[in-house]
């Protein structure tokens, strides 16, 4: 009899002896596991907040050889009122920029747990733009094609959002791309005051 | 020193030597670049150079001549050479080039303290250049060679054809004899050793390094004491060497770029490096400008994108990560060059902010100020505006240069338009209206890209 067969036998013996305990463990661990992967109310609030915070059309540069330091008001108004199509990457991966992590205040650094699983974003219910932007879920297969970026204006890639025990502090790293090779990532630290999230620290990480 | 007017007759000399290989005989022992008479020095680390530049600047202020010329000189680093026979120290600096013109600024200081500055301008003949697949070497150079004073006044303007002086344009100066303008020499360096039991030197069969030096020599007269013995009618030979600059720069890249690339990206990077084109030198090669700035290249994962990224948060230790390796060599090369541009801009601005670099990229700094203001006033303080400034600057300065570098990498297989789509990657939304890529052009370039994708085999 091999070691594997012996181990199997032992497990079966344990299960038959402690049937009830095993059933209890399976039933109660599933929701916990699922809960870790579901979008929480706070996740949706923070995603919505960031989308409104960072979604702007690209501002034009000053003309060459100009000494102008201001753009015409009309142009600014039209830019700021532009409604955009925002795509969100459908997985909040548990990855984080290591060099950025080292720059975080201790209170935020310690709540990052990269062992937690990736959270899929299955639905956009509860993720809203108060500025009237249209939000869609990105297709991960189509994202591999260069042309896919023509279907939206901005692509957001959120890391998993980590919270402290009381859910009064949160950390997330956000990637924002205008095209495959035009974007940046930033780490945001949030604090909750009077039931509202606000950014208390932001750290720019990479560009592309 | 208004009294001391310099009357130069500057002639180009002679003796065109074809590219030649010098084999070090075993008797000469171990040779190294350190034994070369020229060496790269940095302004920030060399008080002698600082004094010389200061002295020249004072002279410019005193005579009120030459401010515009000096604005184009990159004083940050120089190739230094001492001519013991003439007792003159030569410093060669880079100057802002344009598409067809290469310029070098030469500062000369004699042992008795006299100081002079001149620009050497090589304007290549565009028609001749178009006929060449690659630059064939200085022995075949065709174009103009001008030697200019600090105020831009042309002292000598010589037409050069196939490496030979063909005449002068302005008649102020005249070459004394016909001959080559500059001479390019390739030198192979071999590693040799000798044992106590065997007095003979034993050298490796393959050279461990090849250096290239280009020397341009001219006859100098009425030098106001620049040449030993002084006197206005003194005649002597002087020379500058500048190609070694590029070679030394390339060698130094090895020391300051930490290369952790693997697989196809490594192969593409090595080919870009061996071509040592202008864009490569000015981006990744620029990191050797200051040993305080390191650049790491690696293959790996970018946290929030699947393509490539640059971490410039610590400008003294910039990291470029290439993630998407499943693409063509041309695609990878454009990624490396694009991220190299980001890295170099981070480096330049950091140096400027620390007061080391002169403000010779006013437009980039204007874009920084512009996009910062935009973010703070109209967007959000946490918006990373630097990226928009970088891309706007790339649109204005680098699209054709990236395409040209890719074309060179691809052995000039197709016309430049076939490489433009790669160069526009990441920049299609950037730039002001007149510089933006139109939809029609974008489609046109994308169609051509399919041809290059199907036919280019650079690294497998």
Interface residues (C-beta under 8 A of the other chain):
Chain A: X53 X54 X56 X58 X59 X60 X61 X62 X63 X64 X69 X76 X79 X80 X95 X96 X97 X99 X100 X103 X143 X157 X159 X173 X174 X175 X176 X177 X178 X179 X180 X181 X182 X183 X184 X185 X186 X188 X199 X202 X203 X204 X205 X206 X207 X208
Chain B: X301 X302 X303 X304 X305 X306 X307 X308 X309 X310 X311 X312 X313 X314 X321 X335 X338 X339 X342 X363 X366 X367 X369 X370 X371 X373 X374 X378 X379 X380 X381 X382 X383 X384 X386 X387 X388 X389 X390 X391 X392 X396 X425 X426 X427 X428 X429 X430 X431 X432 X433 X434
